[in-house]
Amino acid sequence: MVQVKEVMTSAPVTIRPWASVREAANLMAQHRIGSLPVLEDGTLVGVIISRDLRGVHPNRVVMDVLRGPPIFISPKASLLEAQALMQEKGVERLLVVEEGRLLGILTKRALAFALGQGFDPLTGLPRADFLRSHLERLMDKGIDPTLVFVDLDDFGLLNKQLGHTAGDQALKEVASRLSAFARKHRGEAFRYAGDEFALVFPRPRARALPHLPELLKLPLRVGEKRLGLSLGVAGGRRRKKRPGSSRATADDLIRLASLASTLAKGRPEKMALGEEVNLPNTRALEAESFPGSGR
């Protein structure tokens, strides 16, 4: 899980509230930056950005054009949390603060670059790291999320018969349908790896399951070939916060949902639950779902 502290600009250039606008403009030009956190006796009081200074007399003080109150974020927050906060507040930078101490600044540009590396370029969906981050964040809030793994059936055969271009088209088609389904039902879609996708719903399984057959009925085709999906469901059963580490629990949910989607391939209903993989065939399922795992 990538955190804000890994992307932020550390030890940012700062300015005092009683410094002149001229001094602020000179600092921005000298360091080629577009904003300055404002500190008074070590206490963060706000931030000014370059456009705040336009048309302002250079002899005025920074306090006169100060934006506030400052919008800040924890260095341990995820990049998705930072993105959501920027969108909610309509800002292009966040001050990174811990225990009242300014640690750095995160700009929209730096965030966009980091997020771009975490998104799958073919489908546009966030990758596995963001799936884990999203699950952890929900569990830290006391929510037991419903995780649905979506496996594209016979993808290897599709690639062999129609070629990789058709395979890429199939992945993009599935991603588009899953994204639309997730938006409709207030969830999030991810590309986990290869032909595996994931859906996360921040609500009990009992409220998510009734909608899943709708996903299986959606017509999916590449040329004349019909595409099938298999679903594995985990989580979403607890009413209280899960005990233990959210990170370890997220990995457990991912493993269960992935194994369940493999189990679902042999069923007419094309769906299986995570608790069903605790069967004698679990080892075989793991070998199929996680090749090269040493089993």
Helices and strands as residue ranges (DSSP letters): G 4-6, E 9-10, H 21-31, E 35-40, E 43-49, G 50-53, G 62-65, E 72-73, H 79-89, E 93-98, E 101-107, H 108-117, H 128-140, E 146-152, H 155-162, H 164-184, E 188-193, E 196-201, H 205-208, G 209-211, H 212-217, E 221-222, E 225-226, E 229-235, H 246-264, E 271-273, G 274-277, H 282-289
